[in-house]
């Protein structure tokens, strides 16, 4: 089979599209022919050595995708021809992937491969952030960092359908327009004094901040109300700046970490959460931006495009 591989961490020139051995199946795995593969920033961080890669060289990156079962390996829950997606299976950047039965999410007929590969990782992230890390309630005020990004766009929409007022932060006027089109009540640019503007609207502060930058943590805490919460689920700014810990204590602010892998703990959990996500899509409460497609063989160009931060929708790799 063909796969997008690398033998050493580095820039996009380390990526090679080449023939590798097809995966062998363990007893609890099924073989899936990939139809669409989601590309995420975590894949870049694995490629450049920030995050570890699974397996041995030549390494195969990627954790998200959708396809068709071609070998059920005597597992009775699936049969050849079944359509499945997954958000947390390694070695996804390949034509064939060994998928643990517990990680395989059945796809309803009206959810396409491309929709599943576009939304499972980021959508399930938005789902657990708003239901577990902080349970968003009607009437609350929420601030979303990187609001025009994949998770940010979904957070805007999920928080609105849960009855919250949403403030989005983004980097350009074009991205601001996207956030407003998705229902954000207010959108500020990072180049503005967004902290002052937020407190002018909500002098007591917001109920929760979804913080995915890290270097903006001090300001996020400052716009959070007393006994409010900051949910840290990313570190796009490559550093964390907390400010004065004594001030955080004095104002009873809570900082919570959020990692999807701590919530996808069983096959039942994956399916339950995915069904809610698919329901939101089916009822058109969630709008999914059209993806940008690259052939799997064009992996270098896809990584370059994602790193340029010009994309606003999902980037898919098509075998």
N, C-alpha and C positions, 0 to 999 in steps of 0.2 A: 504494500500500500504506500501511497505518498503521504508525507507529513511535513509540516513546517518545523524545522529543528534548529538547535544551536548546540555548540560543543563547549562554549565558554561565554561568560557574561560580557556584555558590551553594548555598543550602539546597534543600530538596525543592520549594519553590514555583517553581523554575526549570524543572521538568520539565513537558513538554507532550506529550500524546498527540495526534498529528495526521497528516494525509495528507502523504506525501513521495513522491518519485520512486522507483520500484523500481530496484534496483542493476543496472548494466550488467555483463556478464560479460567477463572477460579470458579468454584462450585456455586457461589452466590452472585455470579456476574452474567450479564447478557451482552451480546455483541450488537452494536448499533452502527449502521451506515449513516454518516453525518450528512445532513442537508443544509444546515446553517450553524455557524459558530460565532458566539459573541466575543468581541474584543473589548477588554477592560483595562483601566489604568494599572490594575494589579498585575496584568500580563507584562506591561512595560517594566514594572518594578522587579518582576521575576527575571525578565530578560537582562536588565542592567545590574543584577546582583544584589539589589536591596532586599528582596524576598528570596528564600531558597526555592530551588526547583526540585520536584520529585523525580525519583528514578536515577538512571545513569545516562551518561553521554552516549549518543546524541540525545539531548533533552528535547522533550515535546512540551510546549507551554499550553496554556488554556484550560479553563474550568467550566465553561458554559456552552450549551448548544442544544440542538434538537435534531432528531433523525428517525430512522426506521429500524426496528429490530430485525436483524437478519439471522440470528441464532439465539434461541431462547435458552439453550444449554440446560434443558430439562426443568427449567423453572416454570411453575404452573401459573404464575401471575401474569406472564407475558407470552406472546406467541409471535412467530415471524409475521411481519407486516404491521405490527402495532406501532403507533406513532408515540414517541416519548420525547421529553425534554429533561434537562438537568441544569443545576446551577453550581454544583460543587463536585465535579468529577475531573480528576487530572488527566492530562494527555489529550485534551480535546482538539488540538490543532492537527487533526489527522482525518483521513478518510474513514477509518474504523476506530471505534472506541469501546473498550470494555467498561460497562457501566454496572456498578453494584445494583442489585434489584431494589435495595432500600433507598437508592438515590434517584431512581427513574420515576419521573412524573408523567402519568398518562396525559396526552393532549386531547382535549375535546375536539370534535370535528371542525368547529368554527374558529379554532386557534391555529394559525398557520405555523410552519416551522420557523419562518422569519420572525413572526411575532414572539414566539416562545424564546428564541435565541436573543431577541432584542430586550425582553422584559424580565426574564426570570431572576437573574441576579440582582439587578437594580430594583425591580418591583418588589421582590421579597425583602430586600433591604428596607425600602420605604415602608413596607407592611410592618416589619418588626419594630422599626424605629418609632412608629406612631401608635403601636398597640402594646409594646413591651418596655422599651427603653423609657418612653414617656407615653402615657395614654392620653392622646389628644382628646379634649372634650369640647362640646359646643360652647362658644363664647370666649375661648382662650385666644391669646395672641401668640403667634409663632413666627420666629425669624429663621429664614433658611439661607445658609451660605451656598455659594456656587449654584444659585437657583436655576440657571439655564443649563446645567449639566444633566446627565442622565438621571441620577438619583434626585437631584434638585427639582427637575420638572415633575417627577412623580410625587415628591413630597408636597409641592404646592397643591397638586390636585387632590391627594389623599387628605391633607389637612383641611382643604375647603369642603370636601364631601363629609368630613367629620364635624363641620360647623365652626372652624376656627377662622380668625382673621390672619392673613399671611403677609409678611414682609419678605421680599426677596432681595438678595444682594448678588450683583453680577458685575461684569467688567466692561460692557459696551452698550451703546444705545440699541444696537440690533438685538442683543441678548435680552435687554430690558423689555423690548417689544414682545419677545417670545414669552417671558414670564407673565406679562400682563395679559397676553392672549390666553394663557392657561388658567387665569383667574386670580393671580396675586393681587392683593388690594393695594399694595405700595411696593415699589421697586426702587432701590438706590444703587448707585454705582460705587465701586470700591474707591474710585478717585474722588468721590465726594466725602464730606464729613458725615458719614452714614450714622455714626453713633449719636451725634447731636440731633440729626433729623429724626432718628427713631425715638429718642427721648422727648423731642418736641411733640410727637404724636401720642406717645404713651409715657407720660412723666414718671409713672411708678415702675416702668419697665415691662418687658414681655414675659410671658409665662415660661416659654422654652425657646432655646436657640439650638438649631441643628448645625453643629460646627464640624466642618470637614476640611478646614484650612490649617488650624493649629496656631499659626503665627498671629491670628486675629483673636485668640482666646481671651486676652485681657479685655478687649473692647466688648466681646461677647458677654463676658461676665458683668461688665459695667451696664449693659442695656437689659440685663435680666433682673426681674423684680426680686425683692427680698423673699426668700424661700422658693425662688424659681430654680430652674434647672437648665444646664447646658449639656447636651448630648454630643459627645465627641466620637465621631465615627470615621474620621479621615485625617490625614496630615499632608495635604497638598502643598502647604507652605514649608514643608521639610523641618519645621521646628515648632515647639510649643512654648508659648509665652503666657504665664499665668498671672503675672503681676504680684501684688502683695498677698501672701497667703492669709495673713491676719485679717485683712479686709474681707476676704472671702468668708472666713469664719464668722466675723462680726455681722455679716449680712445674710448668714444662713443660706448661702448658695450651694447648690449641689452640682457636681460634675460627674456624669455617668459615661462610661465607655460603652460603645455599641459595636458588636461583631456578629454578623449573620451566622457564622458557624456555630455559635453557642446556642442558637435557636433551631437550627435544622438538625435535630438530634435523633430523628427516626423517620422512617418512610411515611408514617401517619402524619407527622408534623409537616413534612414537605408537601404532601398532597393536600392537607387541610389549608395550609397557608396559600398554596398555589390556586386552590379552588376559589378562595376569596379574591385573589388577584385577577383570575380569569373572569370572575363575575363582574368585577368593576369594569373590565375591558368590554365584556359582552353588553353591559348596560350603558356603555359609552360614558361612564363616569370618569374613566381614564382615557386620555388621548395619547397615543404613542406616535412620536415623531417618525417620519419615514426614515429608514436606515440608509446608510451609505454602504454599498456592497463592493467588496474586493474579492477576487479569486484567492483561494488559499495560497496559490503560487505567488501572489502579489503581497505576501505578508510584510515585506519591508516597507512598501508604499503605505500599507494600512497602518503600521506602527508610526511611520513618519507623520501621517495625517492626524492620528490621535494625539501625538506629542505636540503638534502645531497648535492645539486647542482651538482649531477653527470649526470643529464639528459641534453640532448641537443635538443631533440624533445619534442613535447607536451605529457603531461600525461592525459590519458582519463580514466574516470570511466564509466564502462559499467553495466547498471542495469541488 
